Structure formats: structure tokens, C-alpha cells
Amino acid sequence: MSTWVPKEVQAGLDAARKKSMKKSSKMRVEADGQSFRVLKFRESGFTLDIVDAPHLRGFVDLYDGGRHVYQCLIVASEEDGDVMHYEFKRSTAAEDRPPADYFKGENAPVALIAKS
């Protein structure tokens, strides 16, 4: 049995696959004030639609919905048909507060109660 399909049908299948990947993914990348939907996220990088995103390079922010997840240094690694794969050179978890420059113990006081 042959698995050959016409070009138009294959293009339609690829478009439907890409649309479902975009719809199911909440992750997005922000670079230079622009936002791009992540099609696939891996521990070593992510994949974007080549039509929507330019060849990104450098520092980007990665969001899961509205939550800032990572600050990343990326490089475009390979073009695979209609998608572009990006690899992390550095990936740092984003924090919602600045780092402490001192050790805070488990039983440390939360506040100081002054005598009146």
C-alpha cells in the first residue's frame, strides 16, 4: 500500500498540525517587544513557527501564560521545514523577588515587635 498523498493534502495536514500545536501551547517568547507562540518546548530549547518568528538570537524571556518562567540566552540551531529550532545557551529561572544577599534561617523572625 502506498502512503503517497498529493501536495495540497499534505500542506493541509501540516497546517492543521501547526494550528493544533499553537492552540495547545500556552508558552510564548518575548524578544525586542514582540511576542511569539512556542510550538514545542524542550529542556534544551524550543521550537517556533518560521513564518511568524524571525531568526531570533540573544536574550529573550519565556512565559507560560502570564507567568514569567525563564530568562534565556538563545541561538537558532536548525531550520526544519516550516519550523525553527532554538537552543538555550543559558536558561535562568525567573524569580518574582530579588535575590537575598544573606542567609534566612527557618526559624528567623518575620518582624520585630518594639516595646511601647
MARTIDREN-170341 format. One record per residue (C-alpha): residue number from 0; x, y, z. Coordinates in Angstrom, 3 decimals, decimal comma. Layout:
N
+-----+----------+----------+----------+
:   n :        X :        Y :        Z :
+-----+----------+----------+----------+
: NUM :        X :        Y :        Z :
...
+-----+----------+----------+----------+
***
This chain:
116
+-----+----------+----------+----------+
:   n :        X :        Y :        Z :
+-----+----------+----------+----------+
:   0 :    0,000 :    0,000 :    0,000 :
:   1 :    1,304 :    3,443 :   -0,914 :
:   2 :    1,482 :    6,287 :    1,622 :
:   3 :    1,856 :    8,996 :   -1,002 :
:   4 :   -0,546 :   11,936 :   -0,701 :
:   5 :   -0,981 :   14,935 :   -3,001 :
:   6 :    0,948 :   18,120 :   -2,146 :
:   7 :   -2,251 :   20,045 :   -1,386 :
:   8 :   -3,446 :   17,411 :    1,084 :
:   9 :   -0,001 :   17,272 :    2,768 :
:  10 :    0,049 :   21,082 :    3,028 :
:  11 :   -3,416 :   20,999 :    4,634 :
:  12 :   -2,340 :   18,320 :    7,104 :
:  13 :    0,794 :   20,295 :    8,026 :
:  14 :   -1,242 :   23,489 :    8,524 :
:  15 :   -3,736 :   21,657 :   10,747 :
:  16 :   -0,906 :   20,114 :   12,793 :
:  17 :    0,748 :   23,503 :   13,287 :
:  18 :   -2,580 :   25,129 :   14,227 :
:  19 :   -3,271 :   22,479 :   16,881 :
:  20 :    0,260 :   22,872 :   18,287 :
:  21 :   -0,227 :   26,643 :   18,561 :
:  22 :   -3,616 :   26,224 :   20,206 :
:  23 :   -2,433 :   23,676 :   22,772 :
:  24 :    0,697 :   25,599 :   23,810 :
:  25 :    0,414 :   28,414 :   26,355 :
:  26 :    4,123 :   29,212 :   26,235 :
:  27 :    5,411 :   32,265 :   24,415 :
:  28 :    8,705 :   34,013 :   23,840 :
:  29 :    9,169 :   37,766 :   24,064 :
:  30 :   12,066 :   39,424 :   22,264 :
:  31 :   12,518 :   43,083 :   21,321 :
:  32 :    8,942 :   43,913 :   22,355 :
:  33 :    7,429 :   41,201 :   20,150 :
:  34 :    5,718 :   38,019 :   21,304 :
:  35 :    5,901 :   34,638 :   19,527 :
:  36 :    3,943 :   31,447 :   20,316 :
:  37 :    6,108 :   28,430 :   21,231 :
:  38 :    5,084 :   25,317 :   19,311 :
:  39 :    7,178 :   22,853 :   21,303 :
:  40 :    9,238 :   23,300 :   24,480 :
:  41 :   12,162 :   21,044 :   25,394 :
:  42 :   14,641 :   21,156 :   28,251 :
:  43 :   17,378 :   22,196 :   25,822 :
:  44 :   15,331 :   24,674 :   23,778 :
:  45 :   12,083 :   25,379 :   21,973 :
:  46 :   10,503 :   25,477 :   18,509 :
:  47 :    8,770 :   28,386 :   16,755 :
:  48 :    6,865 :   28,718 :   13,503 :
:  49 :    9,326 :   30,059 :   10,935 :
:  50 :    6,656 :   32,219 :    9,273 :
:  51 :    5,830 :   34,109 :   12,493 :
:  52 :    9,268 :   34,432 :   14,070 :
:  53 :   12,456 :   35,829 :   12,586 :
:  54 :   15,847 :   34,269 :   13,303 :
:  55 :   15,961 :   35,187 :   16,971 :
:  56 :   19,265 :   35,407 :   18,757 :
:  57 :   20,352 :   36,689 :   22,118 :
:  58 :   18,392 :   37,446 :   25,259 :
:  59 :   14,672 :   36,507 :   25,400 :
:  60 :   12,017 :   35,997 :   28,073 :
:  61 :    9,945 :   32,809 :   28,166 :
:  62 :    6,396 :   32,923 :   29,574 :
:  63 :    3,914 :   30,185 :   30,459 :
:  64 :    0,603 :   32,007 :   30,104 :
:  65 :    1,149 :   35,179 :   32,117 :
:  66 :    3,855 :   33,746 :   34,400 :
:  67 :    7,453 :   34,654 :   33,653 :
:  68 :    9,303 :   31,317 :   33,693 :
:  69 :   12,812 :   31,781 :   32,236 :
:  70 :   15,253 :   34,400 :   31,086 :
:  71 :   17,210 :   32,779 :   28,277 :
:  72 :   20,155 :   33,355 :   26,012 :
:  73 :   19,334 :   31,563 :   22,765 :
:  74 :   20,684 :   30,800 :   19,323 :
:  75 :   18,831 :   29,498 :   16,252 :
:  76 :   20,056 :   25,947 :   15,789 :
:  77 :   18,284 :   24,448 :   12,791 :
:  78 :   15,532 :   25,076 :   10,289 :
:  79 :   13,290 :   22,040 :    9,826 :
:  80 :   10,754 :   22,673 :    7,075 :
:  81 :    8,301 :   25,249 :    8,371 :
:  82 :    9,642 :   25,397 :   11,964 :
:  83 :   12,821 :   26,794 :   13,522 :
:  84 :   14,518 :   25,115 :   16,479 :
:  85 :   16,265 :   27,292 :   19,062 :
:  86 :   18,755 :   26,061 :   21,660 :
:  87 :   19,486 :   27,556 :   25,086 :
:  88 :   22,988 :   28,805 :   25,692 :
:  89 :   21,831 :   29,829 :   29,157 :
:  90 :   18,474 :   29,432 :   30,867 :
:  91 :   17,808 :   31,035 :   34,245 :
:  92 :   14,597 :   30,569 :   36,221 :
:  93 :   12,831 :   33,904 :   36,682 :
:  94 :   12,093 :   34,930 :   40,263 :
:  95 :    9,312 :   37,197 :   41,468 :
:  96 :   11,561 :   38,843 :   44,070 :
:  97 :   15,188 :   39,968 :   44,102 :
:  98 :   17,804 :   37,533 :   45,392 :
:  99 :   18,690 :   37,823 :   49,078 :
: 100 :   22,290 :   38,660 :   49,916 :
: 101 :   22,066 :   36,936 :   53,299 :
: 102 :   21,014 :   33,560 :   54,712 :
: 103 :   17,485 :   33,456 :   56,088 :
: 104 :   17,044 :   30,599 :   58,552 :
: 105 :   13,906 :   28,510 :   59,021 :
: 106 :   13,152 :   29,948 :   62,458 :
: 107 :   14,144 :   33,517 :   61,665 :
: 108 :   11,773 :   36,183 :   62,994 :
: 109 :    9,338 :   37,633 :   60,495 :
: 110 :    9,133 :   41,058 :   62,108 :
: 111 :   10,440 :   42,984 :   65,104 :
: 112 :    7,939 :   43,884 :   67,822 :
: 113 :    9,038 :   47,078 :   69,558 :
: 114 :    8,284 :   47,813 :   73,216 :
: 115 :    5,817 :   50,639 :   73,721 :
+-----+----------+----------+----------+
***
